[in-house]
Amino acid sequence: MKLSQLGFFCAVVERGTVAAAAAQLHCVPSNVTTRLRELEDQLGVALFNREKNRLLVTPEGRLLYRNAKQLLALADKTRSLFTDDDVRGVLRVGALDVALDNHLPQRLARYRGEAPLVELHIRPEHSLMLERLLMEGELDLILTDGPIVHPLLVSRLAFRERLVRVTPINLTTPTIDDLARLELYVFGHTCHYRRQIDHWLEMSGIEPQVTLEMESYPSIFACIEAGLGFACVPESVVAQVSLTKKKVHAEAVASLDSSDIHFVWRKNQASPLIQSFIDSISSS
């Protein structure tokens, strides 16, 4: 079934005769008659009762007319989607929690104001899952640790980030022995920060009393405030909690690697919507 067939059918219903429909459509009557016959053959029903020069719509024809008008209106709407300068599309973005919580909120609000016709979906995930979803085409763009070197991917710096060590307030300059007497709070192994922290512990020779996976920054800070342990968390997280009113101590550790957040997308991505989103989010 073709939209053109439905258009011919609706014209005949509305104009009442094949000749009138042909005049409206700027074609010969035989063309209209042929399209109507094709449509009836495809559907297996009679759409008109034919009486001499009159065409009377059948009950089946009335049902088709109602649905055909909806289809034709939807087709017209679809054709006009990209005829103006408004930015449109369905954009799927994945991001680390630290980016969503600490870097993106105000920027996303601004972008919604700039591109209200973009259907924006945001998905939080860990680094490895974000990369997998991007490669599988489930996401158009991710904000994750980087830069990423891959023949199919492109990355660009989004936000500066680094891990800082957070300890109880009474341990402003902890020794290795001090840290060994404390618990260490970390996220799971799928988290990029966890891999950095494990490498730092190995290089520093620090063996905490116990390592606990606790994927909640409020819970981590509560345990540190109680003097039970320490953690290495993104600096932007510390800035958000304002050092929990000075009940913990935070400091940068030179041997911890940079944890900058990068935009990452597929190299063969043809949509300008992705670049416009990156440019909007990157602007201060």
N, C-alpha and C positions, 0 to 999 in steps of 0.2 A: 504494500500500500504506500502510495506517495502523497505528500502534502498537496501536490498539484491536483491530484484526483479529488481530494477532499475539498479543495478550493472550487473546482468545477461543480461539484455536487452542491455545496452551500450556495453558490451563485444561482443555480437552477431553482433551489428551494425558495430563495429570497426574491428572485425575479419572476418566477412562475412559469416561464417557458424557456426552451432551449435557445430560441432565437434571441430573447432578451439577455440571457446569460452570456451568449456568444458576443453580443454587442458590448456588454460590460467588460468582458475579458479580452476583447480585440482579437477574436479568432473566428473561424468558420463554424457554423452549427454542427457540421459532421464531426469535428474534433471534440465538441462537448458530448455528443451522443456516444462516441467511442469511449471516452473516459468514464461515462456513467455505466456503460455495459461492462467495462473492465472491473469497475468497483463492485458491481453486483455479482459478477462471477467470482471475484476473490472472497466476498463475504458470504456467498451462497444464499442471499435473500433478495427479494425484490424491493427496491427503494421507492419506486413510483408505481402507481396505477396509471396505465396509459390509455387515454380515451381520446381518439382522433388527435387534435392538436394540443390536448391538455395533459399535464403531468400532475397527478395528485399524490402527495406524499403518503407512503404507507406508515403504519405504526412503527415498523422497524426503521424506516427512513427518518422518522421524527427522533428516535433514540440516537441514531447515528449523527444527525444534524447537531444535537445538543453536545455530543462529545467532540465532533469535528470542529465546532466553533471554539471550544476550549483548546484543542490542539493547535489550531491556526493562530489563536491569540498568544499561546505560549511560544510558538515558532517566531512570531513577530517580536516578542519580548526578547527572545534569545538572540535574534539577529542584531538587536540594538544594544546588547550588553557592552560592547567595546567600541561604539561609534563616537563616544565623547571623550573628554580628557580626564574623566574621573578614574581613579585607581580602583580596580575591582579584582576579586579573586578569593580563593580559599587558601589561606596560608597556614601551614602547620609548623610550629616552632617548638623545639625541645630545649630545655635548659637545666643546668645544675641548680640545686636549691639555693646555693649562695648567690647566684646571679638573680634568680627570681625574687629572693627576699630582700637583697641589699642593693642591687644595682638597677633593676628594671622597673620597679613599680611606677615611678613618676614618668619615666621615658615611655612606658607602654601607654599610660594615660594620655600623654601628648600625641603619640602615634594614632590612637583611636580618634582623637580630634582631627588629625590631619587626613586620615584615610577611613572615614566611617563606613564606606562600602566594602571594605576588606573584611572578610569573615576570618578572624584571627583565632587560632586554637593554640594554647600553650600547654606543654606537657613536661612535668618535672621528672627527671630520671638521673641515674648515675652515669658516669662517663662512658663506660663500655656499652651500656644499653643505648645511649644516645647515638654513639657511632654506628651501632648495628642497625638501628632504626633509620638512620640517614642513608646508609648503604642499601637498605632494602626498599627505600622509597617511601617509607611511612612518614618521614619528616622531610621538610624542604630545607630547613636550616636548624643548626644547633648552636648553643652557647656552652662551650665546654673547655676543659684545660687544653692548652696547646702551646706552641703551634703544632699542627698535624702535618706530617709529610706523607703524602699518599698520591699515587698517580691519578686517582679519580676525584680527589678532593682539593679544595682551596680553603685556606684559613686566613683570618685577619684579626689583629688585636681588637678586642672589645673593651675590656676593663683591666686595669692593673690590680693585681691581687697577690698577697703573700701570706704564708702561714706565720703566726706568732705563737709563742709559748705562753700559756696561761697557768699560773700557779696560785696557791693560797697567798693571801696578802702578806703573811709574815715571811714568805720566801721570795724576796726580791732578787737575790743573787744565789739561786740554788746550786749546790754542787751535785756531782754525779751521785754521791751517796744519798743526798737529800731526795733526789728524784727516784732513786731505787727503793726508798721506803714508802713511796706513794703509788696509788693506783694510776693507770693511764686509761683515758677515755678516748675511744676512736669510733669511726664509722666502719662499716663492713669492707671486705676486700674488694668489692666492685667500685669503691670510691677511690678516685685518683689521689686524694689527700692521704688516704691510708697508706698507699704505696710509698709516698714521699716520707711519711712519718716512720714507717718500718725501715726505710733506707737510712734515715737520720739516726735512728736508735742503733742500728748496726755500726754505722761509722763512728758514733760517739761512745760506744761501749756502755750504753745505758740499758739496764735491765729492770724495768718497773716491778713492783711487788706483784702486780697482776694487770693484765690488759683486758679491759672490758669494752665490748661493743655496745655503744649507747648512742643511737642515731637520733639524738634530740639535744640541741644546743642549750635550751633552758635547763634540762636535767643535768647536762655536763657542768654548767656553771654553778648549779645548786650544790653539786658534790664538791666542786673546787672551793666554793665559799665555806663549806663545812670543814675544809682542811683535809679532805680525804684523798685527793689526787690532783692530777694535772692533765692538760690536753694541749694539742697544737691545732689551732683553729684559724680560719681565714680572718684577716685583719678587719675586713668589712663587718664581720659578725661582732667582733669586739667593739667596733665603733657604734653599732646599733644598740648594744646593751649598755653602753657607757660604763664599761667595767663593773656592771651591776653595782653602781653607786660606791665604787672604790673598795669592794669587798674581796677583789682578786687583783692579782698583778699580772700584767701582760708586757711582753717585750719581744722584739724581733730576734731571731736566731740566725746568724750569718750562714750557718751550714745547711739551713733548710732552703730548698730550691724555690725559685719563683713559682707562683701558682696563678699566673695571669690567665684570664678567661678570653677565649677567642670565638669569633664567629667561624663556623665551618659549614660549607655547602658543597654540592657536587660541581665539579669543574665544567660539565657539559650542560649546566642549568641554563635554560633559555629565557626564563621569566624575568622581566625587569622588576617585578614586584619584590623579589628577594633583595635586590640591590637597594631599592628605595627604602625598604624596611631597615636594612643595615645602616644606611646613611642617616635615617631619622633617629635611630637608637644611638648612633655614635655622636650625634650633635649634642652639645652641652646645653 
